[in-house]
Amino acid sequence: MADKKPNDGLRKLQQAEDAKKAMAEYHAQAAAVDANTERLRALRLAKEAAEAAATPAKAVKKKSAKKAGGKKSSETLSQWLKERESSGHKN
């Protein structure tokens, strides 16, 4: 039938206790990491808020009416295509 050793029950009980201890250590370490993460997050947010308060707002510059090619923004696509064709470009 089943060959049971005399200490099987004791061994299983010991393994169960070891497992409980290991899980308790695992959860304690996870809680410590979470607490440290929250502390660091609070420090980072406080630092960012202080930096934002200390830095004056930048003035927004208006873009000029000229495009990168030096042409006025009022030029239409059809005019641009005509100029392109006349200079020898296709498509």
C-alpha positions in Angstrom: 0.0 0.0 0.0 1.3 3.4 0.8 4.7 3.5 2.2 4.6 6.4 4.7 7.7 7.4 6.6 7.2 8.2 10.2 8.1 11.9 9.8 6.0 12.7 6.7 3.4 14.6 8.7 6.0 16.5 10.7 7.9 17.4 7.4 4.7 18.7 5.8 3.9 20.8 8.9 7.4 22.2 8.8 7.1 23.1 5.1 3.8 24.8 5.7 5.3 26.9 8.5 8.3 27.8 6.3 6.0 28.8 3.5 4.0 31.1 5.9 7.3 32.7 7.0 8.5 33.2 3.5 5.2 34.8 2.4 5.2 37.1 5.5 8.8 38.2 4.6 7.8 38.7 0.9 4.8 40.9 1.9 6.9 42.9 4.4 9.5 43.6 1.7 6.8 44.6 -0.8 5.2 47.0 1.8 8.7 48.5 2.5 9.2 49.1 -1.3 5.8 50.6 -1.6 6.4 53.0 1.3 9.7 54.1 -0.1 8.2 54.6 -3.5 5.5 56.8 -2.0 8.1 58.8 0.0 10.2 59.4 -3.1 7.2 60.3 -5.2 6.1 62.9 -2.6 9.7 64.4 -2.6 9.8 64.5 -6.4 6.4 66.2 -6.6 7.4 68.8 -4.0 10.6 69.5 -5.8 8.8 69.9 -9.1 6.3 72.2 -7.6 9.0 74.3 -6.0 10.9 74.5 -9.4 7.7 75.5 -11.2 7.0 78.2 -8.7 10.5 79.6 -8.9 10.7 79.5 -12.7 9.0 82.5 -14.4 6.6 81.7 -17.3 8.3 82.0 -20.7 6.9 84.5 -23.1 5.3 83.0 -26.2 6.9 84.2 -29.4 4.7 84.9 -32.4 5.7 83.1 -35.6 6.6 85.2 -38.5 4.4 85.4 -41.6 7.1 83.7 -43.7 7.6 80.0 -44.1 10.9 78.2 -44.0 11.2 78.6 -47.7 11.1 82.3 -47.4 7.7 82.6 -49.1 4.7 84.4 -47.7 2.1 82.2 -45.9 -0.6 83.7 -48.2 0.8 81.8 -51.2 -1.6 79.1 -52.3 -0.9 75.6 -53.2 -1.9 76.1 -56.8 0.5 79.0 -57.1 3.3 76.9 -55.6 2.5 74.0 -58.0 2.6 76.3 -61.0 6.0 77.7 -59.9 7.3 74.2 -59.4 6.1 73.0 -62.8 7.6 76.1 -64.5 11.0 75.4 -62.9 11.0 71.9 -64.4 9.7 69.7 -61.6 7.2 67.0 -62.3 4.9 65.8 -59.5 
